[in-house]
């Protein structure tokens, strides 16, 4: 899988009456997706995805350096790695 389009992604209400998710400060840029008015939460989640992925990578990196992890910490690290792999198209 090729890399995702880097952020920042933004959302705005379009003149066409739908949510617009775009990858630039210019909503008329070519990288954009439209969502129906009822799908505002989906639009915001997609717009936040690059930031969420980076935050999860940082959290996973911090968990990896903890020695003597308890079960919950190990499980959190396993889940973080799985989510990162799913988001990036990696197989683990």
Buried (B, 14 or more C-beta within 10 A) or exposed (E): EEEBEEBEBBBEEBEEEBBBBBBBEEBEEEEBBBBEEEBBEBBBEBBBBBEEBEEBBEBBEEBEEEEEEEEEEEEBBEEBBEBBEEBEEEEE
